[in-house]
Amino acid sequence: MRETEYAGWNGVIWYLLGAWIVLRFFPKDIGVMGILLLSWCDTAASTVGRAYGRYTPRIRQGKSLAGSLAAFAVGVVTAAVFWGWLAPRTGPFLDDLDWPFMFSGDLMLPAGIRDLIGLSEAQSIVSGGLALGVMSVWTGFTAAASEVVDIFGWDDNLTIPVLSGFGMWGFLKIFR
């Protein structure tokens, strides 16, 4: 237990609240990824940051470049494994009323940008490994960014899944 948790709420409460928010308000794949990013990226950032953070620039109090790079790398790998291997093999489920996954393996430029640069709809779609790579890199970025940001001093067990969820959801709303 952290010293700050003696007089306040335990990190488990924030974890449960963050998990509930992303699973309740986002599509299934975004919610699950939000929880996975908290589990893996926060652990990687803490472990690598404590071990190597003194050798890299500090981003803000208690956050180092080494920890953020670890969160980014682990976020990329987590997204690639989840959307490239796990999600296609486990869903949708029989009780799903609609398609539960927001990322379906394709990304498309928005119509305004597509028209501005003169591409047809077919030319503006990336799919397969390239789309998975782009989505994985973006997911790693949102994980690292949500791990670094401090919103009103809230616990990162709440902010990492929620901010990562918003980041992935917003990206897919634009490029889906």
C-alpha positions in Angstrom: 0.0 0.0 0.0 1.3 3.4 -0.9 1.7 6.1 1.7 -0.9 8.2 0.0 -3.4 5.4 0.3 -3.4 5.2 4.1 -5.6 8.3 4.5 -7.4 8.0 1.1 -8.8 5.4 -1.2 -6.9 2.3 -2.1 -5.7 1.8 -5.7 -8.1 -1.1 -6.0 -11.1 1.2 -5.8 -9.7 3.3 -8.6 -8.9 0.2 -10.6 -12.5 -1.1 -10.3 -13.9 2.3 -11.2 -11.6 2.6 -14.3 -12.5 -1.0 -15.4 -16.2 -0.4 -14.9 -16.1 2.9 -16.9 -14.3 1.4 -19.9 -16.3 -1.8 -20.0 -19.6 0.0 -19.6 -19.2 2.9 -22.0 -16.8 1.7 -24.7 -17.0 -1.2 -27.2 -15.8 -4.5 -25.9 -12.4 -4.4 -27.5 -11.7 -0.9 -26.4 -12.7 -1.7 -22.8 -10.6 -4.8 -22.7 -7.6 -3.0 -24.2 -8.0 -0.2 -21.6 -7.7 -2.8 -18.8 -4.8 -4.6 -20.5 -3.0 -1.3 -21.0 -3.3 -0.5 -17.3 -2.2 -4.0 -16.3 0.8 -4.2 -18.6 1.9 -0.7 -19.5 1.7 0.7 -16.0 3.7 -2.2 -14.7 6.3 -1.8 -17.4 6.6 1.9 -16.9 7.0 1.5 -13.2 9.6 -1.3 -13.4 11.7 0.2 -16.2 11.3 3.7 -14.8 12.6 2.7 -11.4 15.5 0.7 -12.8 16.6 3.1 -15.6 14.8 6.3 -15.1 17.7 8.0 -13.4 19.6 7.7 -16.7 17.0 9.4 -18.9 15.3 12.8 -18.8 12.4 13.3 -16.3 9.1 14.1 -18.0 7.4 15.2 -14.8 7.6 14.3 -11.1 7.9 10.6 -10.8 7.8 10.0 -14.6 10.9 9.3 -16.8 11.5 8.9 -20.5 12.6 5.3 -19.8 9.3 4.4 -18.2 7.3 6.1 -20.9 9.2 4.3 -23.6 8.6 1.0 -21.8 4.8 1.8 -21.6 4.8 2.7 -25.3 6.6 -0.5 -26.4 4.5 -2.8 -24.2 1.3 -1.0 -25.4 2.3 -1.7 -29.0 3.0 -5.4 -28.3 -0.2 -5.7 -26.3 -2.4 -4.2 -29.0 -0.7 -6.3 -31.7 -1.3 -9.5 -29.8 -4.8 -8.6 -28.7 -6.2 -7.4 -32.1 -3.9 -9.6 -34.2 -4.4 -12.9 -32.5 -6.7 -12.9 -29.4 -9.7 -10.9 -30.5 -10.2 -12.6 -33.9 -10.3 -16.0 -32.2 -12.5 -15.2 -29.2 -15.5 -13.2 -30.4 -18.2 -12.2 -31.0 -20.2 -14.1 -28.5 -23.7 -15.5 -28.9 -25.3 -12.8 -26.6 -23.7 -9.9 -28.5 -26.5 -7.9 -30.0 -24.2 -6.0 -32.4 -20.6 -6.4 -33.6 -18.7 -5.9 -30.4 -15.4 -4.9 -31.8 -14.6 -1.4 -33.0 -11.4 -2.3 -34.7 -12.1 -4.8 -37.5 -8.7 -4.8 -39.2 -9.3 -1.9 -41.5 -8.6 1.8 -41.2 -9.9 4.5 -43.6 -9.1 8.1 -44.1 -12.0 10.5 -43.3 -14.0 11.6 -46.4 -12.8 15.2 -46.1 -9.2 14.3 -46.1 -9.7 11.7 -48.8 -11.4 14.2 -51.1 -8.8 16.9 -50.3 -6.0 14.7 -51.5 -8.0 13.1 -54.4 -8.2 9.5 -53.3 -11.1 7.1 -54.0 -12.6 5.3 -51.1 -10.8 2.1 -52.1 -7.5 3.9 -52.2 -8.0 5.3 -48.7 -8.3 2.0 -46.9 -5.5 0.2 -45.2 -6.1 -3.3 -43.9 -4.3 -6.3 -42.6 -0.9 -6.0 -41.0 -0.5 -2.4 -41.9 -3.8 -1.4 -40.2 -2.8 -3.5 -37.2 0.6 -1.9 -37.1 -0.9 1.6 -37.2 -3.5 0.8 -34.6 -0.9 -0.8 -32.4 1.5 2.2 -32.6 -1.4 4.5 -31.8 -2.5 2.3 -28.9 1.1 2.4 -27.5 1.2 6.2 -27.8 -2.1 6.6 -26.0 -1.0 4.2 -23.2 2.3 6.1 -22.7 0.5 9.5 -22.8 -2.2 8.4 -20.4 0.5 7.0 -18.0 2.4 10.3 -18.0 -0.6 12.7 -17.7 -1.8 13.9 -14.3 -5.4 15.0 -14.1 -6.4 16.6 -10.8 -4.0 14.2 -9.0 -6.3 11.2 -9.8 -4.9 7.7 -9.4 -3.5 6.2 -12.6 -5.6 3.1 -12.1 -8.5 5.3 -13.1 -6.8 7.6 -15.7 -4.9 5.0 -17.7 -7.8 2.8 -18.8 -10.2 5.8 -19.3 -7.8 8.1 -21.2 -6.5 5.1 -23.3 -10.1 4.1 -24.0 -10.9 7.7 -25.2 -7.8 7.8 -27.3 -8.4 4.5 -29.0 -12.2 5.2 -29.4 -11.5 8.7 -30.8 -8.9 7.4 -33.3 -11.3 4.7 -34.5 -14.2 7.1 -34.8 -12.1 9.2 -37.2 -10.4 6.4 -39.1 -13.0 3.7 -39.3 
